[in-house]
């Protein structure tokens, strides 16, 4: 299914960003991969019936139009229950492809940092941007003047939000976004795709490796800039031109990863400039970053997805006599990275959820510590994820942790939901470190003792202290550092110990 990876890789290497026209785009399959799919026929029939119940499926395909579908369904966490029935294709052939094209592990940020040999600076970044702006018919001085003007404006915003960063760095962050939102997004996307492949062992020619060292500076500042911008939890629309074999990959139940920076427009309507493309993606975003305040085209209200953003395909609608495809997807986090945190809270998808800032803080703290958060709103949805093949691969890894609240209004037993979750995940064999972040430490301990039948629950931290929470989700601020609670000097956090495997 789809083109061979060696053909895709050849296209990536042959693309010359200095000579390519502004409108030239590499094929979509250069930047996307299939991670998993539902193979069980009974489950596929169940998915079809589920879509039919929600009016996303009809025996008469003519009855289905974009206007008849309620895209708000993509807001529902119910779609993520599909993950439990996904199959990650393994075997020797897939293992080999993982090293080249099927990039599962998100190791992008460390890869970029490792490629930057010279000291980064605003002046150095300008040199690299100028290099890529030099092409036939381009007024380089005008293009750079626009970038620098935009960078100055953006720097003020970054400095206001992050007073600890320097003026030089703030301008660099602004310049990277300006460069991407100008005419050079394809340069950045190609660079991201090649970095991802090189990080997974693909042999790249020396001349392209040297070019990537230059491009890595832009990628570095772009990733860093986006880490300072809050997540957009809501609807976005993306328009692309896809070939038939690429469209076939967007089958309901498939999990798709985009390994490049991917642009979209905030809201449920496509941008007028792109609506004539043959593929329109309707997406519910979890980690897209709104960059309107930093963009050269603020009227587009752009939301940018970082490399390795993953989506579950819910429906693929064909209209206009087969000439237009509308693909409905929900972004999901799978923990396909070195460091991940499952965070369970009944208000987690509320745009005004007060703890969202703690997630964003962990993402911005260190670019070489890629912490991904897997948000769930209930005990049931969290356990469904842990039973999935993606959850199972995280079992008992010290790079995977779990944060939960104690009280959840969306469950029948509201008062002890966090304790019931920890009991259930221990019964599933997960001995990973857990934190209960609560407003009532005394009651939380009481509920834990009751559910776990022990005075000393193993590897469970109870805290009301946001600094303890941030340290926990930062993994002690450095890779591999074990979290230690300070029970001697503070009553804000407590850690208990019980004999291993007592609750299995």
PyMOL commands that set and color helices and strands:
alter all, ss='L'
color gray80, all
select helices_A, chain A and resi 5-14+28-30+41-53+61-63+71-75+77-85+91-100+108-115+122-133+140-161+167-181+185-199+206-227+244-247+292-294+298-300+356-365+379-387+389-392+417-427+441-452+466-473+475-477
alter helices_A, ss='H'
color red, helices_A
select strands_A, chain A and resi 32-37+87-88+231-240+255-258+262-266+279-290+302-305+309-319+324-332+339-344+371-376+400-404+434-437+460-463+493-496
alter strands_A, ss='S'
color yellow, strands_A
deselect
rebuild
show_as cartoon
